[in-house]
Amino acid sequence: MLLKLNNNPCAEVTDYRKLIVLRLEKLEELDGVEVTIEERLLYKGLLTNGLAVKIAEEELKKRLARALEPKKVKPRMTQEEKNESVREFAAVTELDGIIEQTQKLIKNSHKRLEEAREESLKRIEEVNDKFVQLLKNKTNKWDRVQLNKNGDKQEKK
């Protein structure tokens, strides 16, 4: 846990750092300064100043040793791994192209489907108009035809 009390009225209290460090056990840093184990022990009265200095020196040596330890470096990619990465990138790029083409085809298909639908509706309307006209013509013809007694058709005059 980090805590900053700079420019805070709490920081004006005498020995505020000691009070805060004693109260907050999980505090790691106060006002940008690390809270050490030695500091905690000193504030608790478990260390004298000379012992605190000795412990602080040992802690510093440990930290220095850790800082000088070689860092674990991630191994570089082998040429085969690089080639595989390039192939995967190419495959993804190709898929992106295929997806884009597919979207265009779908868009064009929707457009052609709409055009075909409109053309079909137009033709249906034309056929319907012709059918209605034929029905009117038939009706007019039947109006002119009369059946005789034998059931034969005879045109009215």
Secondary structure as the mmCIF struct_conf table of DSSP 4:
data_model
#
loop_
_struct_conf.conf_type_id
_struct_conf.id
_struct_conf.beg_label_comp_id
_struct_conf.beg_label_asym_id
_struct_conf.beg_label_seq_id
_struct_conf.end_label_comp_id
_struct_conf.end_label_asym_id
_struct_conf.end_label_seq_id
STRN STRN1 LEU A 2 LEU A 3
TURN_TY1_P TURN_TY1_P1 ASN A 6 ASN A 7
BEND BEND1 ASN A 8 ASN A 8
HELX_RH_3T_P HELX_RH_3T_P1 PRO A 9 GLU A 12
BEND BEND2 VAL A 13 VAL A 13
TURN_TY1_P TURN_TY1_P2 THR A 14 ASP A 15
HELX_RH_AL_P HELX_RH_AL_P1 TYR A 16 ARG A 23
TURN_TY1_P TURN_TY1_P3 GLU A 25 LYS A 26
STRN STRN2 GLU A 29 LEU A 30
TURN_TY1_P TURN_TY1_P4 ASP A 31 GLY A 32
STRN STRN3 VAL A 33 GLU A 34
HELX_RH_AL_P HELX_RH_AL_P2 ILE A 37 LYS A 44
TURN_TY1_P TURN_TY1_P5 GLY A 45 GLY A 45
BEND BEND3 LEU A 47 LEU A 47
HELX_RH_AL_P HELX_RH_AL_P3 ASN A 49 LEU A 68
BEND BEND4 GLU A 69 GLU A 69
HELX_LH_PP_P HELX_LH_PP_P1 PRO A 70 THR A 78
HELX_RH_AL_P HELX_RH_AL_P4 GLN A 79 ARG A 144
STRN STRN4 VAL A 145 LEU A 147
TURN_TY1_P TURN_TY1_P6 LYS A 149 ASN A 150
BEND BEND5 GLY A 151 GLY A 151
STRN STRN5 LYS A 153 GLU A 155
#
